[in-house]
């Protein structure tokens, strides 16, 4: 069994959320909508006890969008999604943050970046963990707790619970 650790962000500007429609060439969630993010690199681990997930999040946002850490406000961990896919445990750390501008979006080899109106987001095709995070966030936007999202082995049902 191997473990894949990823981190990413949903960045909000006014009534819009920055999302990516993942490229069809991607191994995970091809063609699906997701936040901005990616995998943890060895440079994001200071020692075996200190995983710097927020560092991964900031790095991935900058790589994919050009948005710098100094341009992101109130970035907070809100959801930790865990699921097993074949011989892999996938853990994704979802952060929520804000930006003060609707930045122009560069082209990205990971997929297509879009500022999406919040009302349009629930209708987009997403992985079960991204969909559950978005639904929970939209139904309780003022709850700043951290939540686990776990997915059953079949991958068709998820549970959100507060840590």
C-alpha positions as CSV (number, residue, x, y, z in Angstrom):
1,X,0.0,0.0,0.0
2,X,1.3,3.4,-0.9
3,X,0.2,6.9,0.3
4,X,-0.3,9.9,-1.9
5,X,-0.5,13.2,-0.1
6,X,-1.8,16.3,-1.9
7,X,-2.9,19.8,-0.8
8,X,-4.8,22.6,-2.5
9,X,-7.0,25.6,-2.2
10,X,-10.3,27.0,-3.1
11,X,-9.7,30.7,-3.5
12,X,-12.6,33.1,-3.3
13,X,-12.9,36.6,-4.9
14,X,-16.3,38.2,-4.2
15,X,-18.9,35.7,-5.4
16,X,-16.5,33.7,-7.5
17,X,-14.2,30.7,-6.8
18,X,-11.0,29.9,-8.6
19,X,-11.3,26.3,-10.0
20,X,-9.5,24.2,-12.5
21,X,-11.1,21.9,-15.0
22,X,-8.5,19.1,-14.9
23,X,-6.9,18.1,-18.2
24,X,-8.1,14.8,-19.8
25,X,-4.5,13.7,-19.7
26,X,-4.4,13.7,-15.9
27,X,-4.2,10.4,-13.9
28,X,-6.5,11.5,-11.1
29,X,-9.9,13.1,-11.8
30,X,-9.3,13.7,-15.5
31,X,-11.8,16.2,-16.9
32,X,-13.3,17.0,-13.5
33,X,-13.4,20.3,-11.7
34,X,-11.3,20.8,-8.6
35,X,-9.5,23.4,-6.5
36,X,-5.9,24.4,-7.3
37,X,-3.4,22.0,-5.9
38,X,-1.0,19.1,-6.2
39,X,1.2,16.6,-4.6
40,X,3.6,17.1,-1.7
41,X,7.3,17.2,-2.6
42,X,10.2,16.1,-0.5
43,X,11.1,19.8,0.0
44,X,7.8,20.2,1.8
45,X,8.8,17.8,4.6
46,X,11.1,19.3,7.2
47,X,11.4,16.1,9.1
48,X,9.4,13.0,9.5
49,X,7.1,14.7,12.0
50,X,6.6,18.0,10.2
51,X,4.7,17.8,7.0
52,X,4.4,21.3,5.7
53,X,1.1,21.0,3.9
54,X,0.4,24.7,3.7
55,X,3.7,25.1,2.0
56,X,2.6,22.6,-0.6
57,X,-0.6,24.5,-1.0
58,X,1.1,27.9,-1.5
59,X,3.6,26.3,-3.9
60,X,1.0,24.6,-6.1
61,X,-1.2,27.8,-6.3
62,X,1.8,29.8,-7.4
63,X,2.9,27.2,-9.9
64,X,-0.5,26.8,-11.5
65,X,-1.9,30.4,-11.3
66,X,0.9,32.8,-10.6
67,X,-0.9,34.0,-7.4
68,X,1.7,34.5,-4.7
69,X,1.4,33.7,-1.0
70,X,1.3,37.5,-0.2
71,X,-1.8,37.8,-2.4
72,X,-3.8,35.2,-0.5
73,X,-5.6,36.1,2.7
74,X,-7.1,34.0,5.5
75,X,-5.9,30.6,4.1
76,X,-7.0,27.9,6.5
77,X,-7.2,24.2,6.4
78,X,-10.9,23.1,6.3
79,X,-11.1,19.6,4.9
80,X,-9.0,16.5,5.0
81,X,-10.2,13.9,2.5
82,X,-9.1,10.3,2.8
83,X,-9.9,7.4,0.4
84,X,-8.5,4.2,-0.8
85,X,-8.1,3.6,-4.6
86,X,-6.8,0.2,-5.4
87,X,-3.4,-0.1,-3.6
88,X,-3.2,3.6,-2.8
89,X,-4.3,5.7,0.2
90,X,-5.1,9.2,-1.0
91,X,-5.0,12.1,1.4
92,X,-5.9,15.6,0.2
93,X,-5.8,18.7,2.4
94,X,-8.3,21.3,1.2
95,X,-7.6,24.9,2.2
96,X,-10.0,27.9,1.8
97,X,-8.7,31.4,1.2
98,X,-9.5,34.7,-0.3
99,X,-7.9,37.0,-2.8
100,X,-8.5,40.7,-3.3
101,X,-8.5,40.7,-7.1
102,X,-9.9,38.5,-9.9
103,X,-6.4,37.7,-11.2
104,X,-6.0,37.1,-14.9
105,X,-5.5,33.4,-15.4
106,X,-2.5,32.0,-17.2
107,X,-2.6,28.8,-19.3
108,X,-1.7,25.8,-17.2
109,X,-0.5,22.3,-18.2
110,X,-2.7,20.8,-15.5
111,X,-6.0,21.9,-17.0
112,X,-8.0,25.1,-17.6
113,X,-8.4,27.7,-14.9
114,X,-11.7,29.5,-14.4
115,X,-13.3,32.0,-12.0
116,X,-16.7,30.3,-11.5
117,X,-19.8,32.0,-9.9
118,X,-20.6,30.2,-6.6
119,X,-24.1,29.4,-7.8
120,X,-22.7,27.5,-10.8
121,X,-20.2,25.4,-8.8
122,X,-22.5,22.6,-7.5
123,X,-23.5,21.6,-11.0
124,X,-20.0,21.0,-12.2
125,X,-18.6,17.4,-12.4
126,X,-16.2,16.8,-9.5
127,X,-14.7,13.9,-7.6
128,X,-16.7,12.8,-4.7
129,X,-14.3,14.3,-2.1
130,X,-14.3,17.7,-3.8
131,X,-18.1,17.7,-4.3
132,X,-18.6,16.8,-0.6
133,X,-16.2,19.6,0.6
134,X,-17.9,22.2,-1.6
135,X,-21.5,21.1,-0.5
136,X,-20.5,21.1,3.2
137,X,-18.7,24.5,2.9
138,X,-21.7,26.1,1.1
139,X,-24.2,24.7,3.7
140,X,-22.1,26.0,6.6
141,X,-19.9,28.8,5.4
142,X,-19.4,30.3,8.9
143,X,-18.2,27.1,10.5
144,X,-14.4,27.4,10.6
145,X,-13.8,23.9,12.0
146,X,-11.7,21.3,10.3
147,X,-13.6,18.3,8.8
148,X,-12.7,14.8,7.6
149,X,-14.2,13.5,4.4
150,X,-14.0,9.7,4.2
151,X,-15.1,7.6,1.2
152,X,-16.4,4.1,1.2
153,X,-14.4,1.3,-0.6
154,X,-16.8,1.5,-3.6
155,X,-16.1,5.2,-4.0
156,X,-19.7,6.2,-4.3
157,X,-20.5,7.4,-0.8
158,X,-18.7,10.0,1.4
159,X,-19.2,11.1,5.1
160,X,-18.2,14.5,6.4
161,X,-17.4,14.7,10.1
162,X,-15.8,17.3,12.3
163,X,-12.4,16.6,13.7
